[in-house]
Amino acid sequence: MNARKNNMNKKIADACMTVLLLCLMAYQVTGEALHEWFGIGMTVLLIVHHILNRKWYAALFKGKYNAYRVITVIVNI
């Protein structure tokens, strides 16, 4: 149950980050004040995203590295 809730929180945070990124790119439409607030929200969601995915960081130094794993880690970093 906890893993399902955590997975749902990850998806919600990622979806919100996507929407905020689109809003941030529409600076001419939203104006400076909203752009700044969207940037603050994006920063908060980025921190939440990293907290929710902390197990990924812990797993970086565990296990064997094959070519596929090396490429996916490089892409993610």
N, C-alpha and C positions, 0 to 999 in steps of 0.2 A: 504494500500500500504506500509506504513512504517513497519507494523508488518511482512509482507512478506519479505521485504528487510532485516530486523533484523534477521528473521529466517534463511534466506539464508546465511547471514554473520556468524551466529552461526555454521551452517553446514560446511561452508568453513573452519572456524577456527578449528573445531573439526577434519576435514579430514586432514588438514595440521599438526595438532598435532600428529595424528596417524602416518603419514608418517615420521615425524621427530623422533618420538619415535622408530620406526623401524630402522631408520638410526643411532640413538644413540646407539642402541643395537648392531650394526655392527661395533664396535670399531676397530676390527682387520682388517676390510676391508677398512674403511674410513680413519683411521689414527688419530693422536692426534689433528692436526689443524682443520680438518673438524668436529671432535667430539666436540671441543670447540665451533665452530660456530653454529653447530646444537643445542648445549645446550643453547646458547644465544637466538637463534630463538625460542626454546621451551619455555624458560622463558618469552619472549615477548608475545608469543601466549597464555601462561597460564594467564598472566595479562589481555590480551584482552578477553579471555574466561570468566574470572570473571567479567569484566566490562559488557560484553554482557548479562550475567546472573544475573545482580544485582537485578532484580525483584524477583528472587528466594529467595535471602537473605532477602528481605523486607517482603516476605510472610511467613517466618519461624515462626514468632510470631503472625500470624493472623489465626483465625479460630480454629476449634476444632481438636484435635488429636485423631484419632482412631488407632487401632493396625497397619493397613496397612501404614498409614502416618508416624507413628513412625519408622517402619522398613525401609521405603524408605529414610527417613531423615538420619537414622543411616548409611545406605549403602552409601548414597551420601557423607556424611561427612567422 
